[in-house]
């Protein structure tokens, strides 16, 4: 019994690891439904998008779990994502609801929508300054450096020529 | 004969003059030429009036994540990626290697929605200027456009451009909730030190003034 449990846990971990390995570095996860805001209030608007339906793919959205019925996801200019919107019913109760989108080719993706009451909604704000520079713009300008080198080359050529004439006794 | 030597004397003088000018120019250019390449910083005149100017913002848009940012006044046209927080609670930044990429705080307000939407990008990277190099040159009244996934474009008008020291960063003023649709655009700025980098941030404050 315990061995079976361990085996199952191992399998689950293996699957989780495989999932992590295939997750992209950032943004636009293929194969999932992104929900904005993921934390909505009753009566609020929600936008969902997915890259799972391929370029120019449409999808049928289903938000009936939260009582918002069905909606359509249409292709957008954003990397071919399919995008749709719906409104959370004002009567929706706080909780987490699964939103489903079914691509035209039958593929199904889901995303979670959390509904909270307005008074409970609390965004986590960032804190402090942002590290958005290293000073790489402050070094010497390569164009300026090249121009300086060229000007010095001209000066060297002129100087050499003048010295040469002087040595020949042409007089300056 | 005399005429020839006269002409030669003139040629020598000209070449001598060119040589001296070239020498001086070359030395000036190679020693920095008076130009520091530091990103522009806002003047006090662009600072935020206190209390906040009561411009009435345009009606809030429904939430939709943004896709691109355009700032015509400083020729910015860049894609946006979602940003999260670092382990210390500060806003994360886009990968520095991609110089024309900005980010937005995706756990926060979407630009155009009521509240404070936050966009950040690099002023420079190891190779030179990056997406928000000229952010400090923005003026009150300039327009910032955000393309949104739902196909609309949120138009923001700049209220103020401030520069804050990292050690005295006004979290509430920059990130705090707003009753109207507002936007902050953040990059590095302030003084620069070789050991600790930029000393603070340039922050642009803007409010929603329309959409299309």
Interface residues (C-beta under 8 A of the other chain):
Chain A: X26 X27 X34 X36 X37 X40 X44 X45 X46 X47 X49 X76 X77 X78 X81 X83 X85 X123 X124 X125 X126 X127 X128 X129 X130 X131 X132 X133 X134 X135 X136 X137 X138 X139 X140 X141 X144 X145 X147 X148 X149 X150 X151 X152 X153 X154 X155 X158 X159 X161 X162 X165 X170 X171 X172
Chain B: X5 X8 X9 X12 X15 X16 X18 X19 X20 X22 X23 X25 X26 X27 X28 X29 X30 X32 X33 X35 X36 X37 X38 X39 X62 X63 X64 X65 X67 X81 X82 X85 X88 X89 X90 X91 X93 X96 X105 X106 X107 X108 X109 X110 X115 X118 X120 X121 X122 X123 X124 X125 X126 X127 X128 X129 X130 X132 X133 X149 X150 X151 X164 X166 X169 X171 X175 X176 X177 X186 X187 X188 X189 X192 X194 X197 X198 X200 X201
